[in-house]
Amino acid sequence: MLKIVPDPPHPNPYAAHTLEDLLVQISEYLVCALTVSQQTVLLHTKPPAQVLTLAAMHEIDNARTLVELALSRVQSRH
């Protein structure tokens, strides 16, 4: 029998993803954010602007390290 009414979409677009998929996607976003920050440091050569960008780069890099650690633990369970 054919289904006349389609299933409603997921309320959360990320609900169907596994934890591993989400961690990989977060890691990719953090790499992009780090690249943008590095380019910003090159564009803004004055110290006040560079200090904030370098601080942001430090935090992004630390977050990426934590995501990579979590991802390695998820992958080691499989």
Secondary structure, DSSP 8 states (H G I E B T S, - for coil): ---SS-----SSTTTTS-HHHHHHHHHHHHHHHHHHHHHHHHH--SHHHHHHHHHHHHHHHHHHHHHHHHHHHHHHH-
